[in-house]
Amino acid sequence: MRVGEAIKKYRLERKMTQKQLADSIHFSVSYVSDIERNRTVPALKTLSLIADALDVEVSMIVRSRCCYQRLTERGEKQYSDFEICKSCPLNDFE
């Protein structure tokens, strides 16, 4: 499952609309929609805000995907099918 799909899954489980999530993290509905449709990858800080709003750990959103740090360092911000590697800073959230 991609990051956007995981965010949408947790949002729907909480019976939350995209607008409610967007309002809680202070971003636009269109940005939340782009994340859920895997058109963009949120920054780590934004992932943390989303996780807090959904009452889940960041690791639950990005679990078993490729290393976020490596992809963002290469500037691949549009790629959202990633795994966490052992050196990834996302491991700090587990």
Contact map, one row per residue, 1 for C-alpha under 8 A:
1110110000000000000000000000000000000000000000000000000000000000000000000000000010000000000000
1111110000000000000000000000000000000100000000000000000000000100100000000000000111000000000000
1111111000000000000000000000000000110100100000000000000000001100000000000000000110000000000000
0111111100000000000000000000000000111100000000000000000000000000000000000000000100000000000000
1111111110000000000000000000000000011100000000000000000000000000000000000000000000000000000000
1111111111000000000000000000000000010000000000000000000000001100000000000000000000000000000000
0011111111100000000000000000000000010000000000000100000000001000000000000000000000000000000000
0001111111110000000000000000000000010000000000000000000000000000000000000000000000000000000000
0000111111111000000000000000000000000000000000000000000000000000000000000000000000000000000000
0000011111111100000000000000000000000000000000000000010000000000000000000000000000000000000000
0000001111111111110010000000000000000000000000000000010000000000000000000000000000000000000000
0000000111111111100000000000000000000000000000000000000000000000000000000000000000000000000000
0000000011111111000000000000000000000000000000000000000000000000000000000000000000000000000000
0000000001111111000000000000000000000000000000000000010000000000000000000000000000000000000000
0000000000111111100000000000000000000000000000000000000000000000000000000000000000000000000000
0000000000111111110110000000000000000000000000000000000000000000000000000000000000000000000000
0000000000110011111110000000000000000000000000000000000000000000000000000000000000000000000000
0000000000100001111111000000100110000000000000000000000000000000000000000000000000000000000000
0000000000000000111111100001100000000000000000000000000000000000000000000000000000000000000000
0000000000000001111111110000000000000000000000000000000000000000000000000000000000000000000000
0000000000100001111111111000000100000000000000000100110000000000000000000000000000000000000000
0000000000000000011111111111101100000000000000000000000000000000000000000000000000000000000000
0000000000000000001111111111100000000000000000000000000000000000000000000000000000000000000000
0000000000000000000111111110000000000000000000000000100000000000000000000000000000000000000000
0000000000000000000011111110000000000000000001001100100000000000000000000000000000000000000000
0000000000000000000001111111000000000000000000000000000000000000000000000000000000000000000000
0000000000000000000001111111101100000000000000000000000000000000000000000000000000000000000000
0000000000000000001001100111111100000000000000000000000000000000000000000000000000000000000000
0000000000000000011001100011111110000000000000000000000000000000000000000000000000000000000000
0000000000000000000000000001111111000000000000000000000000000000000000000000000000000000000000
0000000000000000000001000011111111100000000000000000000000000000000000000000000000000000000000
0000000000000000010011000011111111110000000000000000000000000000000000000000000000000000000000
0000000000000000010000000000111111111000000000000000000000000000000000000000000000000000000000
0000000000000000000000000000011111111111000000000000000000000000000000000000000000000000000000
0011000000000000000000000000001111111111110000000000000000000000000000000000000000000000000000
0011111100000000000000000000000111111110000000000000000000000000000000000000000000000000000000
0001100000000000000000000000000011111111000000000000000000000000000000000000000000000000000000
0111100000000000000000000000000001111111100000000000000000000000000000000000011100000000000000
0000000000000000000000000000000001111111100000000000000000000000000000000000011100000000000000
0000000000000000000000000000000001101111110000000000000000000000000000000000111100000000000000
0010000000000000000000000000000000100111111000000000000000000000000000000000111100000000000000
0000000000000000000000000000000000100001111111100000000000000000000000000000100000000000000000
0000000000000000000000000000000000000000111111100000000000000000000000000000000000000000000000
0000000000000000000000000000000000000000011111110000000000000000000000000000000000000000000000
0000000000000000000000000000000000000000011111111000000000000000000000000000000000000000000000
0000000000000000000000001000000000000000011111111100000000000000000000000000000000000000000000
0000000000000000000000000000000000000000011111111110000001000000000000000000000000000000000000
0000000000000000000000000000000000000000000111111111000011000000000000000000000000000000000000
0000000000000000000000001000000000000000000011111111100000000000000000000000000000000000000000
0000001000000000000010001000000000000000000001111111110000000000000000000000000000000000000000
0000000000000000000000000000000000000000000000111111111111001000000000000000000000000000000000
0000000000000000000000000000000000000000000000011111111110000000000000000000000000000000000000
0000000000000000000010011000000000000000000000001111111100000000000000000000000000000000000000
0000000001100100000010000000000000000000000000000111111100000000000000000000000000000000000000
0000000000000000000000000000000000000000000000000011111110000000000000000000000000000000000000
0000000000000000000000000000000000000000000000000011111111011000000000000000000000000000000000
0000000000000000000000000000000000000000000000010011001111111000000000000000000000000000000011
0000000000000000000000000000000000000000000000110010000111111100000000000000000000000000010011
0000000000000000000000000000000000000000000000000000000011111110000000000000000000000000011011
0000000000000000000000000000000000000000000000000000000111111110000000000000000000000000000000
0010011000000000000000000000000000000000000000000010000111111110000000000000000000000000000000
0110010000000000000000000000000000000000000000000000000001111111100000000000000001110000000000
0000000000000000000000000000000000000000000000000000000000111111100000000000000000110000000000
0000000000000000000000000000000000000000000000000000000000000111110000000000000001110000000000
0100000000000000000000000000000000000000000000000000000000000111111000000000000011110000000000
0000000000000000000000000000000000000000000000000000000000000001111100000000000011111000000000
0000000000000000000000000000000000000000000000000000000000000000111111100000000001111001000000
0000000000000000000000000000000000000000000000000000000000000000011111110000000001110001010000
0000000000000000000000000000000000000000000000000000000000000000001111111000000000000001100000
0000000000000000000000000000000000000000000000000000000000000000001111111100000000000001000000
0000000000000000000000000000000000000000000000000000000000000000001111111111101000000000000000
0000000000000000000000000000000000000000000000000000000000000000000111111111100000000000000000
0000000000000000000000000000000000000000000000000000000000000000000011111111000000000000000000
0000000000000000000000000000000000000000000000000000000000000000000001111111000000000000000000
0000000000000000000000000000000000000000000000000000000000000000000000111111100000000000000000
0000000000000000000000000000000000000000000000000000000000000000000000111111111000000000000000
0000000000000000000000000000000000000001110000000000000000000000000000110011111100000000000000
0000000000000000000000000000000000000111100000000000000000000000000000000001111100000000000000
0000000000000000000000000000000000000111100000000000000000000000000000100001111111000000000000
0111000000000000000000000000000000000111100000000000000000000000000000000000111111000000000000
1110000000000000000000000000000000000000000000000000000000000000110000000000001111100000000000
0100000000000000000000000000000000000000000000000000000000000101111100000000001111110000000000
0000000000000000000000000000000000000000000000000000000000000111111100000000000011111000000000
0000000000000000000000000000000000000000000000000000000000000111111100000000000001111101011000
0000000000000000000000000000000000000000000000000000000000000000011000000000000000111111001000
0000000000000000000000000000000000000000000000000000000000000000000000000000000000011111001000
0000000000000000000000000000000000000000000000000000000000000000000000000000000000001111101000
0000000000000000000000000000000000000000000000000000000000000000001111000000000000011111111000
0000000000000000000000000000000000000000000000000000000000000000000010000000000000000011111110
0000000000000000000000000000000000000000000000000000000001100000000100000000000000010001111111
0000000000000000000000000000000000000000000000000000000000100000000000000000000000011111111111
0000000000000000000000000000000000000000000000000000000000000000000000000000000000000000111111
0000000000000000000000000000000000000000000000000000000011100000000000000000000000000000111111
0000000000000000000000000000000000000000000000000000000011100000000000000000000000000000011111
